[in-house]
C-alpha cells in the first residue's frame, strides 16, 4: 500500500506540474492576445485623439475667421453708410430741404449705352417702312 501511496503521490505531482505548465502556457497565449488587443486599442485611441485635436483646432480657426469676417463686414457697413435706416434718413432730409433739387443724370447715360445712341453722333435717322396687305 505504501507503494501505491508513493506512486499516487508521484502521479499527482506530475499531473499537477503538467497541468500547471499547460495552464501557464495557456495564460501566456491569452496574455499575448490580450496584449495585442491592448496595443491595438491604444493605437486606435491615440489616432482618434489626434483626429479630435485636429478637428478642434480647425473649428477654432474657422470660428476666429468667421468672427474676423463679421467684424470686417460691420466695419465696411459703418464706413460706407450702407445701413438702410441711414439712407432713408438722408433721403428724407434731402426731400424736406426745399433748396435741394434732385436731378437724375444716370438714365440718359445708361440709355445711350444701352441703345448705342452715341454711334450716330447726335444725328437723327428716320426709316420709312411700307406695309403691304397679304391675301
N, CA, C and O atoms as a GROMACS GRO file, in nm:
protein
  540
    1UNK      N    1   0.080  -0.118   0.000
    1UNK     CA    2   0.000   0.000   0.000
    1UNK      C    3   0.085   0.125   0.000
    1UNK      O    4   0.050   0.229  -0.056
    2UNK      N    5   0.197   0.110   0.065
    2UNK     CA    6   0.286   0.222   0.069
    2UNK      C    7   0.331   0.260  -0.070
    2UNK      O    8   0.342   0.377  -0.106
    3UNK      N    9   0.358   0.156  -0.147
    3UNK     CA   10   0.399   0.182  -0.284
    3UNK      C   11   0.290   0.251  -0.360
    3UNK      O   12   0.316   0.342  -0.439
    4UNK      N   13   0.169   0.209  -0.337
    4UNK     CA   14   0.057   0.273  -0.406
    4UNK      C   15   0.047   0.420  -0.366
    4UNK      O   16   0.018   0.506  -0.449
    5UNK      N   17   0.072   0.448  -0.242
    5UNK     CA   18   0.064   0.585  -0.194
    5UNK      C   19   0.175   0.668  -0.256
    5UNK      O   20   0.151   0.782  -0.298
    6UNK      N   21   0.294   0.613  -0.263
    6UNK     CA   22   0.406   0.686  -0.324
    6UNK      C   23   0.378   0.707  -0.472
    6UNK      O   24   0.398   0.816  -0.525
    7UNK      N   25   0.334   0.603  -0.537
    7UNK     CA   26   0.302   0.614  -0.680
    7UNK      C   27   0.192   0.716  -0.701
    7UNK      O   28   0.197   0.797  -0.793
    8UNK      N   29   0.094   0.710  -0.617
    8UNK     CA   30  -0.018   0.805  -0.627
    8UNK      C   31   0.032   0.947  -0.608
    8UNK      O   32  -0.007   1.038  -0.681
    9UNK      N   33   0.120   0.966  -0.509
    9UNK     CA   34   0.173   1.099  -0.483
    9UNK      C   35   0.255   1.148  -0.600
    9UNK      O   36   0.242   1.264  -0.641
   10UNK      N   37   0.340   1.062  -0.656
   10UNK     CA   38   0.418   1.100  -0.774
   10UNK      C   39   0.328   1.137  -0.890
   10UNK      O   40   0.349   1.238  -0.958
   11UNK      N   41   0.227   1.054  -0.914
   11UNK     CA   42   0.133   1.081  -1.024
   11UNK      C   43   0.066   1.216  -1.005
   11UNK      O   44   0.054   1.295  -1.098
   12UNK      N   45   0.023   1.242  -0.882
   12UNK     CA   46  -0.043   1.370  -0.855
   12UNK      C   47   0.053   1.486  -0.876
   12UNK      O   48   0.014   1.589  -0.931
   13UNK      N   49   0.178   1.470  -0.833
   13UNK     CA   50   0.277   1.576  -0.852
   13UNK      C   51   0.304   1.601  -1.000
   13UNK      O   52   0.307   1.716  -1.045
   14UNK      N   53   0.324   1.494  -1.076
   14UNK     CA   54   0.348   1.507  -1.221
   14UNK      C   55   0.225   1.567  -1.288
   14UNK      O   56   0.237   1.658  -1.371
   15UNK      N   57   0.109   1.517  -1.253
   15UNK     CA   58  -0.014   1.567  -1.313
   15UNK      C   59  -0.033   1.716  -1.282
   15UNK      O   60  -0.069   1.795  -1.368
   16UNK      N   61  -0.007   1.751  -1.156
   16UNK     CA   62  -0.022   1.890  -1.115
   16UNK      C   63   0.080   1.976  -1.187
   16UNK      O   64   0.047   2.086  -1.233
   17UNK      N   65   0.202   1.927  -1.198
   17UNK     CA   66   0.308   2.001  -1.265
   17UNK      C   67   0.276   2.019  -1.412
   17UNK      O   68   0.291   2.129  -1.467
   18UNK      N   69   0.231   1.913  -1.477
   18UNK     CA   70   0.199   1.923  -1.620
   18UNK      C   71   0.079   2.015  -1.641
   18UNK      O   72   0.076   2.092  -1.737
   19UNK      N   73  -0.019   2.007  -1.554
   19UNK     CA   74  -0.134   2.098  -1.565
   19UNK      C   75  -0.092   2.243  -1.543
   19UNK      O   76  -0.140   2.334  -1.611
   20UNK      N   77  -0.001   2.263  -1.447
   20UNK     CA   78   0.046   2.400  -1.422
   20UNK      C   79   0.116   2.456  -1.544
   20UNK      O   80   0.096   2.572  -1.579
   21UNK      N   81   0.199   2.374  -1.611
   21UNK     CA   82   0.271   2.424  -1.728
   21UNK      C   83   0.174   2.450  -1.844
   21UNK      O   84   0.190   2.547  -1.918
   22UNK      N   85   0.074   2.362  -1.860
   22UNK     CA   86  -0.028   2.386  -1.963
   22UNK      C   87  -0.107   2.512  -1.932
   22UNK      O   88  -0.135   2.594  -2.019
   23UNK      N   89  -0.140   2.525  -1.806
   23UNK     CA   90  -0.216   2.643  -1.764
   23UNK      C   91  -0.131   2.768  -1.784
   23UNK      O   92  -0.180   2.871  -1.830
   24UNK      N   93  -0.005   2.757  -1.749
   24UNK     CA   94   0.085   2.872  -1.766
   24UNK      C   95   0.098   2.906  -1.914
   24UNK      O   96   0.094   3.024  -1.950
   25UNK      N   97   0.113   2.805  -2.000
   25UNK     CA   98   0.123   2.828  -2.143
   25UNK      C   99  -0.006   2.889  -2.196
   25UNK      O  100  -0.002   2.979  -2.279
   26UNK      N  101  -0.119   2.840  -2.149
   26UNK     CA  102  -0.248   2.895  -2.190
   26UNK      C  103  -0.261   3.040  -2.147
   26UNK      O  104  -0.309   3.125  -2.223
   27UNK      N  105  -0.218   3.068  -2.026
   27UNK     CA  106  -0.223   3.207  -1.978
   27UNK      C  107  -0.129   3.295  -2.058
   27UNK      O  108  -0.161   3.411  -2.086
   28UNK      N  109  -0.014   3.241  -2.096
   28UNK     CA  110   0.081   3.318  -2.176
   28UNK      C  111   0.020   3.351  -2.311
   28UNK      O  112   0.029   3.464  -2.358
   29UNK      N  113  -0.044   3.252  -2.374
   29UNK     CA  114  -0.109   3.276  -2.503
   29UNK      C  115  -0.220   3.380  -2.486
   29UNK      O  116  -0.234   3.472  -2.566
   30UNK      N  117  -0.298   3.363  -2.382
   30UNK     CA  118  -0.406   3.457  -2.356
   30UNK      C  119  -0.349   3.595  -2.329
   30UNK      O  120  -0.403   3.695  -2.377
   31UNK      N  121  -0.240   3.601  -2.254
   31UNK     CA  122  -0.178   3.729  -2.223
   31UNK      C  123  -0.125   3.795  -2.349
   31UNK      O  124  -0.139   3.917  -2.366
   32UNK      N  125  -0.065   3.716  -2.439
   32UNK     CA  126  -0.015   3.772  -2.565
   32UNK      C  127  -0.129   3.828  -2.649
   32UNK      O  128  -0.117   3.937  -2.706
   33UNK      N  129  -0.240   3.755  -2.656
   33UNK     CA  130  -0.355   3.803  -2.733
   33UNK      C  131  -0.412   3.930  -2.670
   33UNK      O  132  -0.444   4.026  -2.739
   34UNK      N  133  -0.423   3.929  -2.537
   34UNK     CA  134  -0.473   4.048  -2.467
   34UNK      C  135  -0.379   4.166  -2.488
   34UNK      O  136  -0.423   4.280  -2.506
   35UNK      N  137  -0.250   4.137  -2.485
   35UNK     CA  138  -0.151   4.243  -2.504
   35UNK      C  139  -0.163   4.302  -2.645
   35UNK      O  140  -0.154   4.424  -2.662
   36UNK      N  141  -0.184   4.215  -2.745
   36UNK     CA  142  -0.202   4.264  -2.882
   36UNK      C  143  -0.328   4.349  -2.892
   36UNK      O  144  -0.327   4.455  -2.954
   37UNK      N  145  -0.435   4.302  -2.832
   37UNK     CA  146  -0.560   4.378  -2.834
   37UNK      C  147  -0.543   4.512  -2.764
   37UNK      O  148  -0.592   4.615  -2.810
   38UNK      N  149  -0.474   4.510  -2.652
   38UNK     CA  150  -0.450   4.632  -2.577
   38UNK      C  151  -0.368   4.730  -2.661
   38UNK      O  152  -0.398   4.850  -2.665
   39UNK      N  153  -0.264   4.680  -2.729
   39UNK     CA  154  -0.182   4.766  -2.814
   39UNK      C  155  -0.264   4.825  -2.928
   39UNK      O  156  -0.251   4.943  -2.960
   40UNK      N  157  -0.348   4.742  -2.990
   40UNK     CA  158  -0.434   4.790  -3.098
   40UNK      C  159  -0.530   4.898  -3.048
   40UNK      O  160  -0.549   5.000  -3.113
   41UNK      N  161  -0.589   4.873  -2.932
   41UNK     CA  162  -0.682   4.971  -2.875
   41UNK      C  163  -0.611   5.102  -2.839
   41UNK      O  164  -0.664   5.210  -2.859
   42UNK      N  165  -0.490   5.090  -2.785
   42UNK     CA  166  -0.414   5.211  -2.750
   42UNK      C  167  -0.379   5.290  -2.877
   42UNK      O  168  -0.385   5.413  -2.877
   43UNK      N  169  -0.341   5.220  -2.982
   43UNK     CA  170  -0.309   5.286  -3.109
   43UNK      C  171  -0.433   5.354  -3.168
   43UNK      O  172  -0.426   5.467  -3.216
   44UNK      N  173  -0.546   5.284  -3.163
   44UNK     CA  174  -0.672   5.342  -3.211
   44UNK      C  175  -0.708   5.465  -3.130
   44UNK      O  176  -0.749   5.567  -3.186
   45UNK      N  177  -0.694   5.456  -3.000
   45UNK     CA  178  -0.725   5.570  -2.912
   45UNK      C  179  -0.636   5.689  -2.945
   45UNK      O  180  -0.682   5.802  -2.953
   46UNK      N  181  -0.508   5.662  -2.965
   46UNK     CA  182  -0.413   5.770  -2.998
   46UNK      C  183  -0.451   5.836  -3.130
   46UNK      O  184  -0.449   5.958  -3.141
   47UNK      N  185  -0.485   5.755  -3.231
   47UNK     CA  186  -0.525   5.810  -3.361
   47UNK      C  187  -0.652   5.893  -3.349
   47UNK      O  188  -0.661   6.003  -3.404
   48UNK      N  189  -0.749   5.841  -3.277
   48UNK     CA  190  -0.875   5.915  -3.260
   48UNK      C  191  -0.853   6.044  -3.181
   48UNK      O  192  -0.912   6.147  -3.212
   49UNK      N  193  -0.769   6.037  -3.081
   49UNK     CA  194  -0.739   6.156  -3.002
   49UNK      C  195  -0.672   6.262  -3.090
   49UNK      O  196  -0.702   6.381  -3.077
   50UNK      N  197  -0.582   6.220  -3.178
   50UNK     CA  198  -0.517   6.314  -3.270
   50UNK      C  199  -0.618   6.377  -3.364
   50UNK      O  200  -0.611   6.497  -3.392
   51UNK      N  201  -0.711   6.297  -3.413
   51UNK     CA  202  -0.814   6.350  -3.503
   51UNK      C  203  -0.904   6.450  -3.431
   51UNK      O  204  -0.940   6.553  -3.488
   52UNK      N  205  -0.940   6.419  -3.307
   52UNK     CA  206  -1.023   6.511  -3.229
   52UNK      C  207  -0.951   6.644  -3.209
   52UNK      O  208  -1.010   6.750  -3.225
   53UNK      N  209  -0.823   6.637  -3.175
   53UNK     CA  210  -0.746   6.760  -3.156
   53UNK      C  211  -0.737   6.841  -3.285
   53UNK      O  212  -0.748   6.964  -3.283
   54UNK      N  213  -0.718   6.772  -3.397
   54UNK     CA  214  -0.711   6.841  -3.527
   54UNK      C  215  -0.845   6.906  -3.560
   54UNK      O  216  -0.848   7.019  -3.609
   55UNK      N  217  -0.954   6.836  -3.534
   55UNK     CA  218  -1.087   6.892  -3.560
   55UNK      C  219  -1.116   7.012  -3.469
   55UNK      O  220  -1.174   7.110  -3.514
   56UNK      N  221  -1.076   7.003  -3.344
   56UNK     CA  222  -1.095   7.115  -3.252
   56UNK      C  223  -1.015   7.237  -3.298
   56UNK      O  224  -1.062   7.350  -3.290
   57UNK      N  225  -0.894   7.212  -3.347
   57UNK     CA  226  -0.810   7.322  -3.397
   57UNK      C  227  -0.875   7.385  -3.519
   57UNK      O  228  -0.880   7.508  -3.531
   58UNK      N  229  -0.926   7.303  -3.611
   58UNK     CA  230  -0.994   7.353  -3.730
   58UNK      C  231  -1.116   7.434  -3.692
   58UNK      O  232  -1.141   7.541  -3.748
   59UNK      N  233  -1.193   7.383  -3.597
   59UNK     CA  234  -1.314   7.452  -3.551
   59UNK      C  235  -1.279   7.588  -3.493
   59UNK      O  236  -1.346   7.688  -3.522
   60UNK      N  237  -1.176   7.594  -3.411
   60UNK     CA  238  -1.134   7.720  -3.350
   60UNK      C  239  -1.086   7.818  -3.457
   60UNK      O  240  -1.120   7.936  -3.453
   61UNK      N  241  -1.007   7.769  -3.551
   61UNK     CA  242  -0.957   7.854  -3.659
   61UNK      C  243  -1.072   7.910  -3.741
   61UNK      O  244  -1.072   8.029  -3.774
   62UNK      N  245  -1.169   7.826  -3.775
   62UNK     CA  246  -1.284   7.871  -3.853
   62UNK      C  247  -1.368   7.971  -3.775
   62UNK      O  248  -1.417   8.069  -3.832
   63UNK      N  249  -1.385   7.949  -3.647
   63UNK     CA  250  -1.463   8.043  -3.564
   63UNK      C  251  -1.394   8.179  -3.561
   63UNK      O  252  -1.461   8.282  -3.569
   64UNK      N  253  -1.262   8.180  -3.548
   64UNK     CA  254  -1.188   8.307  -3.549
   64UNK      C  255  -1.202   8.377  -3.684
   64UNK      O  256  -1.217   8.499  -3.690
   65UNK      N  257  -1.196   8.300  -3.792
   65UNK     CA  258  -1.210   8.357  -3.927
   65UNK      C  259  -1.349   8.416  -3.946
   65UNK      O  260  -1.363   8.524  -4.003
   66UNK      N  261  -1.451   8.346  -3.901
   66UNK     CA  262  -1.589   8.395  -3.912
   66UNK      C  263  -1.605   8.524  -3.833
   66UNK      O  264  -1.665   8.620  -3.881
   67UNK      N  265  -1.551   8.527  -3.712
   67UNK     CA  266  -1.559   8.648  -3.630
   67UNK      C  267  -1.489   8.764  -3.699
   67UNK      O  268  -1.540   8.876  -3.701
   68UNK      N  269  -1.374   8.737  -3.756
   68UNK     CA  270  -1.298   8.841  -3.827
   68UNK      C  271  -1.376   8.893  -3.947
   68UNK      O  272  -1.382   9.014  -3.970
   69UNK      N  273  -1.437   8.802  -4.024
   69UNK     CA  274  -1.515   8.843  -4.141
   69UNK      C  275  -1.638   8.923  -4.101
   69UNK      O  276  -1.672   9.022  -4.167
   70UNK      N  277  -1.705   8.882  -3.994
   70UNK     CA  278  -1.822   8.957  -3.947
   70UNK      C  279  -1.782   9.098  -3.905
   70UNK      O  280  -1.851   9.195  -3.938
   71UNK      N  281  -1.672   9.110  -3.834
   71UNK     CA  282  -1.625   9.241  -3.789
   71UNK      C  283  -1.588   9.328  -3.909
   71UNK      O  284  -1.618   9.447  -3.912
   72UNK      N  285  -1.523   9.268  -4.008
   72UNK     CA  286  -1.488   9.342  -4.129
   72UNK      C  287  -1.612   9.389  -4.202
   72UNK      O  288  -1.616   9.501  -4.254
   73UNK      N  289  -1.713   9.305  -4.207
   73UNK     CA  290  -1.840   9.341  -4.272
   73UNK      C  291  -1.907   9.457  -4.199
   73UNK      O  292  -1.955   9.551  -4.262
   74UNK      N  293  -1.909   9.451  -4.067
   74UNK     CA  294  -1.968   9.560  -3.988
   74UNK      C  295  -1.892   9.690  -4.012
   74UNK      O  296  -1.952   9.797  -4.027
   75UNK      N  297  -1.762   9.680  -4.015
   75UNK     CA  298  -1.678   9.798  -4.036
   75UNK      C  299  -1.705   9.860  -4.173
   75UNK      O  300  -1.715   9.982  -4.185
   76UNK      N  301  -1.717   9.776  -4.275
   76UNK     CA  302  -1.747   9.827  -4.409
   76UNK      C  303  -1.883   9.894  -4.413
   76UNK      O  304  -1.899  10.001  -4.473
   77UNK      N  305  -1.982   9.833  -4.350
   77UNK     CA  306  -2.116   9.892  -4.348
   77UNK      C  307  -2.113  10.028  -4.280
   77UNK      O  308  -2.177  10.123  -4.325
   78UNK      N  309  -2.039  10.037  -4.170
   78UNK     CA  310  -2.031  10.164  -4.098
   78UNK      C  311  -1.962  10.270  -4.183
   78UNK      O  312  -2.007  10.385  -4.189
   79UNK      N  313  -1.853  10.233  -4.248
   79UNK     CA  314  -1.776  10.332  -4.324
   79UNK      C  315  -1.846  10.373  -4.453
   79UNK      O  316  -1.834  10.488  -4.495
   80UNK      N  317  -1.919  10.283  -4.515
   80UNK     CA  318  -1.988  10.314  -4.640
   80UNK      C  319  -2.126  10.375  -4.616
   80UNK      O  320  -2.182  10.435  -4.708
   81UNK      N  321  -2.180  10.362  -4.499
   81UNK     CA  322  -2.314  10.414  -4.472
   81UNK      C  323  -2.421  10.333  -4.543
   81UNK      O  324  -2.522  10.388  -4.585
   82UNK      N  325  -2.399  10.203  -4.557
   82UNK     CA  326  -2.495  10.118  -4.627
   82UNK      C  327  -2.615  10.081  -4.542
   82UNK      O  328  -2.706  10.013  -4.591
   83UNK      N  329  -2.618  10.124  -4.419
   83UNK     CA  330  -2.730  10.093  -4.332
   83UNK      C  331  -2.857  10.155  -4.390
   83UNK      O  332  -2.861  10.276  -4.415
   84UNK      N  333  -2.959  10.076  -4.412
   84UNK     CA  334  -3.083  10.123  -4.476
   84UNK      C  335  -3.147  10.239  -4.401
   84UNK      O  336  -3.197  10.332  -4.463
   85UNK      N  337  -3.146  10.234  -4.270
   85UNK     CA  338  -3.209  10.342  -4.193
   85UNK      C  339  -3.134  10.474  -4.214
   85UNK      O  340  -3.196  10.580  -4.219
   86UNK      N  341  -3.002  10.468  -4.227
   86UNK     CA  342  -2.924  10.590  -4.254
   86UNK      C  343  -2.958  10.645  -4.392
   86UNK      O  344  -2.971  10.766  -4.409
   87UNK      N  345  -2.972  10.557  -4.489
   87UNK     CA  346  -3.006  10.601  -4.625
   87UNK      C  347  -3.143  10.668  -4.625
   87UNK      O  348  -3.161  10.772  -4.688
   88UNK      N  349  -3.238  10.608  -4.557
   88UNK     CA  350  -3.373  10.666  -4.552
   88UNK      C  351  -3.370  10.803  -4.486
   88UNK      O  352  -3.440  10.894  -4.531
   89UNK      N  353  -3.291  10.819  -4.381
   89UNK     CA  354  -3.279  10.949  -4.314
   89UNK      C  355  -3.220  11.052  -4.409
   89UNK      O  356  -3.267  11.166  -4.414
   90UNK      N  357  -3.118  11.015  -4.483
   90UNK     CA  358  -3.055  11.108  -4.577
   90UNK      C  359  -3.153  11.150  -4.685
   90UNK      O  360  -3.164  11.269  -4.716
   91UNK      N  361  -3.225  11.056  -4.741
   91UNK     CA  362  -3.324  11.087  -4.845
   91UNK      C  363  -3.432  11.177  -4.789
   91UNK      O  364  -3.473  11.273  -4.854
   92UNK      N  365  -3.480  11.147  -4.669
   92UNK     CA  366  -3.584  11.229  -4.607
   92UNK      C  367  -3.532  11.372  -4.585
   92UNK      O  368  -3.604  11.469  -4.613
   93UNK      N  369  -3.409  11.386  -4.536
   93UNK     CA  370  -3.352  11.519  -4.514
   93UNK      C  371  -3.341  11.597  -4.645
   93UNK      O  372  -3.365  11.718  -4.648
   94UNK      N  373  -3.304  11.529  -4.752
   94UNK     CA  374  -3.294  11.596  -4.883
   94UNK      C  375  -3.432  11.636  -4.932
   94UNK      O  376  -3.449  11.747  -4.982
   95UNK      N  377  -3.530  11.547  -4.919
   95UNK     CA  378  -3.666  11.577  -4.966
   95UNK      C  379  -3.726  11.695  -4.890
   95UNK      O  380  -3.798  11.775  -4.949
   96UNK      N  381  -3.698  11.707  -4.762
   96UNK     CA  382  -3.754  11.814  -4.679
   96UNK      C  383  -3.692  11.949  -4.717
   96UNK      O  384  -3.759  12.052  -4.711
   97UNK      N  385  -3.567  11.949  -4.754
   97UNK     CA  386  -3.495  12.072  -4.785
   97UNK      C  387  -3.540  12.124  -4.922
   97UNK      O  388  -3.517  12.058  -5.024
   98UNK      N  389  -3.602  12.241  -4.926
   98UNK     CA  390  -3.655  12.299  -5.050
   98UNK      C  391  -3.543  12.353  -5.139
   98UNK      O  392  -3.563  12.368  -5.259
   99UNK      N  393  -3.427  12.380  -5.082
   99UNK     CA  394  -3.316  12.436  -5.159
   99UNK      C  395  -3.244  12.329  -5.243
   99UNK      O  396  -3.165  12.362  -5.331
  100UNK      N  397  -3.273  12.201  -5.215
  100UNK     CA  398  -3.206  12.094  -5.288
  100UNK      C  399  -3.302  12.035  -5.391
  100UNK      O  400  -3.414  11.997  -5.358
  101UNK      N  401  -3.256  12.028  -5.515
  101UNK     CA  402  -3.334  11.967  -5.622
  101UNK      C  403  -3.255  11.846  -5.673
  101UNK      O  404  -3.138  11.859  -5.711
  102UNK      N  405  -3.318  11.732  -5.674
  102UNK     CA  406  -3.252  11.611  -5.721
  102UNK      C  407  -3.268  11.600  -5.872
  102UNK      O  408  -3.377  11.619  -5.926
  103UNK      N  409  -3.159  11.570  -5.940
  103UNK     CA  410  -3.160  11.555  -6.085
  103UNK      C  411  -3.104  11.417  -6.115
  103UNK      O  412  -3.000  11.379  -6.062
  104UNK      N  413  -3.172  11.342  -6.201
  104UNK     CA  414  -3.126  11.210  -6.240
  104UNK      C  415  -3.038  11.225  -6.363
  104UNK      O  416  -3.089  11.250  -6.473
  105UNK      N  417  -2.911  11.209  -6.346
  105UNK     CA  418  -2.819  11.222  -6.460
  105UNK      C  419  -2.772  11.085  -6.510
  105UNK      O  420  -2.693  11.078  -6.603
  106UNK      N  421  -2.819  10.979  -6.449
  106UNK     CA  422  -2.774  10.846  -6.487
  106UNK      C  423  -2.859  10.784  -6.598
  106UNK      O  424  -2.805  10.709  -6.679
  107UNK      N  425  -2.988  10.813  -6.603
  107UNK     CA  426  -3.075  10.748  -6.701
  107UNK      C  427  -3.033  10.778  -6.843
  107UNK      O  428  -3.031  10.687  -6.926
  108UNK      N  429  -3.000  10.904  -6.875
  108UNK     CA  430  -2.961  10.939  -7.010
  108UNK      C  431  -2.834  10.867  -7.052
  108UNK      O  432  -2.825  10.817  -7.164
  109UNK      N  433  -2.737  10.861  -6.964
  109UNK     CA  434  -2.611  10.793  -6.996
  109UNK      C  435  -2.634  10.644  -7.013
  109UNK      O  436  -2.577  10.582  -7.103
  110UNK      N  437  -2.717  10.585  -6.927
  110UNK     CA  438  -2.745  10.442  -6.937
  110UNK      C  439  -2.820  10.411  -7.065
  110UNK      O  440  -2.792  10.311  -7.131
  111UNK      N  441  -2.917  10.496  -7.102
  111UNK     CA  442  -2.992  10.475  -7.226
  111UNK      C  443  -2.899  10.485  -7.346
  111UNK      O  444  -2.909  10.405  -7.439
  112UNK      N  445  -2.809  10.581  -7.344
  112UNK     CA  446  -2.716  10.598  -7.456
  112UNK      C  447  -2.630  10.473  -7.472
  112UNK      O  448  -2.606  10.428  -7.584
  113UNK      N  449  -2.583  10.418  -7.361
  113UNK     CA  450  -2.502  10.298  -7.369
  113UNK      C  451  -2.584  10.179  -7.418
  113UNK      O  452  -2.538  10.101  -7.501
  114UNK      N  453  -2.705  10.166  -7.365
  114UNK     CA  454  -2.788  10.051  -7.397
  114UNK      C  455  -2.831  10.051  -7.543
  114UNK      O  456  -2.833   9.946  -7.606
  115UNK      N  457  -2.867  10.167  -7.596
  115UNK     CA  458  -2.920  10.173  -7.732
  115UNK      C  459  -2.816  10.220  -7.833
  115UNK      O  460  -2.851  10.244  -7.949
  116UNK      N  461  -2.691  10.234  -7.796
  116UNK     CA  462  -2.583  10.279  -7.883
  116UNK      C  463  -2.617  10.408  -7.955
  116UNK      O  464  -2.586  10.422  -8.073
  117UNK      N  465  -2.681  10.503  -7.887
  117UNK     CA  466  -2.720  10.630  -7.946
  117UNK      C  467  -2.596  10.711  -7.982
  117UNK      O  468  -2.598  10.786  -8.079
  118UNK      N  469  -2.492  10.697  -7.908
  118UNK     CA  470  -2.372  10.777  -7.932
  118UNK      C  471  -2.306  10.743  -8.066
  118UNK      O  472  -2.226  10.821  -8.116
  119UNK      N  473  -2.338  10.629  -8.125
  119UNK     CA  474  -2.282  10.591  -8.254
  119UNK      C  475  -2.328  10.684  -8.365
  119UNK      O  476  -2.259  10.697  -8.466
  120UNK      N  477  -2.443  10.748  -8.350
  120UNK     CA  478  -2.496  10.837  -8.454
  120UNK      C  479  -2.445  10.979  -8.437
  120UNK      O  480  -2.476  11.064  -8.520
  121UNK      N  481  -2.370  11.006  -8.336
  121UNK     CA  482  -2.313  11.138  -8.309
  121UNK      C  483  -2.420  11.245  -8.304
  121UNK      O  484  -2.398  11.356  -8.354
  122UNK      N  485  -2.535  11.215  -8.246
  122UNK     CA  486  -2.640  11.314  -8.227
  122UNK      C  487  -2.732  11.332  -8.346
  122UNK      O  488  -2.828  11.408  -8.336
  123UNK      N  489  -2.707  11.268  -8.461
  123UNK     CA  490  -2.793  11.285  -8.578
  123UNK      C  491  -2.914  11.194  -8.567
  123UNK      O  492  -2.907  11.084  -8.513
  124UNK      N  493  -3.025  11.245  -8.619
  124UNK     CA  494  -3.147  11.165  -8.618
  124UNK      C  495  -3.156  11.088  -8.748
  124UNK      O  496  -3.116  11.137  -8.854
  125UNK      N  497  -3.208  10.967  -8.741
  125UNK     CA  498  -3.225  10.884  -8.860
  125UNK      C  499  -3.369  10.839  -8.863
  125UNK      O  500  -3.423  10.792  -8.763
  126UNK      N  501  -3.432  10.854  -8.980
  126UNK     CA  502  -3.570  10.809  -8.998
  126UNK      C  503  -3.569  10.692  -9.094
  126UNK      O  504  -3.497  10.692  -9.194
  127UNK      N  505  -3.650  10.592  -9.064
  127UNK     CA  506  -3.662  10.475  -9.151
  127UNK      C  507  -3.806  10.470  -9.198
  127UNK      O  508  -3.900  10.473  -9.119
  128UNK      N  509  -3.820  10.463  -9.330
  128UNK     CA  510  -3.954  10.456  -9.388
  128UNK      C  511  -3.984  10.311  -9.417
  128UNK      O  512  -3.900  10.238  -9.469
  129UNK      N  513  -4.105  10.269  -9.382
  129UNK     CA  514  -4.140  10.129  -9.397
  129UNK      C  515  -4.273  10.122  -9.471
  129UNK      O  516  -4.368  10.191  -9.436
  130UNK      N  517  -4.278  10.039  -9.572
  130UNK     CA  518  -4.402  10.021  -9.647
  130UNK      C  519  -4.474   9.898  -9.595
  130UNK      O  520  -4.412   9.795  -9.567
  131UNK      N  521  -4.603   9.910  -9.582
  131UNK     CA  522  -4.684   9.798  -9.538
  131UNK      C  523  -4.760   9.744  -9.657
  131UNK      O  524  -4.818   9.821  -9.734
  132UNK      N  525  -4.760   9.616  -9.675
  132UNK     CA  526  -4.836   9.554  -9.783
  132UNK      C  527  -4.938   9.460  -9.724
  132UNK      O  528  -4.914   9.396  -9.622
  133UNK      N  529  -5.051   9.451  -9.790
  133UNK     CA  530  -5.155   9.360  -9.744
  133UNK      C  531  -5.128   9.222  -9.800
  133UNK      O  532  -5.100   9.207  -9.919
  134UNK      N  533  -5.136   9.123  -9.716
  134UNK     CA  534  -5.120   8.984  -9.761
  134UNK      C  535  -5.257   8.923  -9.778
  134UNK      O  536  -5.345   8.939  -9.694
  135UNK      N  537  -5.272   8.854  -9.884
  135UNK     CA  538  -5.401   8.792  -9.909
  135UNK      C  539  -5.402   8.648  -9.874
  135UNK      O  540  -5.504   8.581  -9.889
   0.00000   0.00000   0.00000
